[in-house]
Amino acid sequence: MSIHASGPGGLLLGIAVTVAIVLAFVRIVQKAGYSGLWVLVLLVPVLNVVMLFVFAFSEWPMLRRQHSDGSGARGAH
């Protein structure tokens, strides 16, 4: 016996899960200090992998602002 998510219920579930994942990515990107629109890069096949590495290894704008304000997290080591 197998379970299939077909029909209108499966489609609605798929859309709901996709929307939830996209909203979570938008919040993460915004907390890093970038525009939430950067999530649209996920739709571009090769660019999404490149941007993953750019976001992972560059200094985030939020951290840059904290360092320039002198309010960086200290004692977190």
HELIX and SHEET records of a PDB file:
HELIX    1   1 GLY A    7  LYS A   31  1                                  25    
HELIX    2   2 GLY A   36  LEU A   43  5                                   8    
HELIX    3   3 PRO A   45  PHE A   57  1                                  13    
HELIX    4   4 PRO A   61  ASP A   69  1                                   9    
END                                                                             
